[in-house]
Amino acid sequence: MLRYHSFNDYLKKKWGCRVQRIPLDAGFGCPHRLGEHNRFGKGCLYCEIASFSPQGSLAQPPPLRDQICEGIRRGKSRYGAGRFIAYFQAFTNTYAPVPVLKERYDIIEEFPEICGLAIATRPDCVDEEVLDLVESYSDRYETWIEYGLQSADNETLARINRGHTVEQFIAAVGKTARRNISMCVHVILGLPGEKREQMLATAGLLARLPIHGVKIHHCHVVKGTELAGWYLAGRYRPLEWSQYVSLVCDFLERLPWSITIHRLVGEAPSGVLLAPRWALGKHEIVGEIQSEFDRRGTFQGARAAREGTGMGGRGSPQPALHSRIDGVGQNEAGAVTGNGLCEK
């Protein structure tokens, strides 16, 4: 039994089959970028859209209907999926006038296999009108909005050129929490200059907010980013495998079990990835995280339960496994000791 609350498990229990996400590029841009349709130029320190969306380097991606059809075909043939979530992933998927957003979101209604809508965006790119639109789908679809926080430390956000503050994120969560919309938050571990205590403070903040899911990424270095220049100049070093595994477990121990875990490690094509190269072994890392929990005798929420934190989301209760685990002590053996910046 997994010692963390997997989003895939949550979906399978709810829908009775494998539910596959279809990543989509709807042609939106990012307010943090320049160029045609705000899809080019400098963005966040680490961001290169080609590392997670192969179509992101195009000024105009393929038609959404074609992307959805191909995603359904691949999901059925490769994974045996029975239902699908349309995941508006690339760039900032609320960065357009509401009529334009509605026109593109509405395309999912042409596909009866789709049971969910997930919209990735920035916390500084939502307002009441946008949230009204997103909530309007919740009576027919499992509806998620995914906020890119990355860190709950304003100095870190400034260092990585994120372009928003923690306070803006908290305000967005507050506006969304009043609605029938599930919230997932993206965080990155191992950002330049960020220490272990700051990363775990991010977990502590999320545990106190009314969110429903978390995606955890490691900070990887991809070609074409400002961070790549830092790495090649010796100004930044990413986390080692063992550091990352230990840190993820530390992080999850502070999140209540009711929060579903959508991702445990980031991915980037080998052709654009500079470091860390261990990131190419995604399944091995996920397995090692489970093994680390086994070694510790802990689980997601162990520290949240002990410390009395956690508002919880719409997750399932902790399995019986957790009532049989004695102690919730933390193994510090693999703790992060550096801050990701190399002294020069």
Secondary structure, DSSP 8 states (H G I E B T S, - for coil): --SS-BHHHHHHHHHSS-EEEEEE--S---TT-BSGGG-BS--STT--GGGT-GGGGSSS---HHHHHHHHHHHHHHHH--SEEEEEE-SS-TT-S-HHHHHHHHGGGGG-TTEEEEEEEE-TTS--HHHHHHHHTTTTTSEEEEEEEEE-S-HHHHHHTT--S-HHHHHHHHHHHHTSS-EEEEEEEES-TT--HHHHHHHHHHHHTS---EEEEEE--EETTSHHHHHHHTTSB----HHHHHHHHHHHHHTS-TTSEEEESS----TTTEEE-GGGG-HHHHHHHHHHHHHHHT--TTHHHHHHT-----S-----HHHHT--------TT---S-SB---
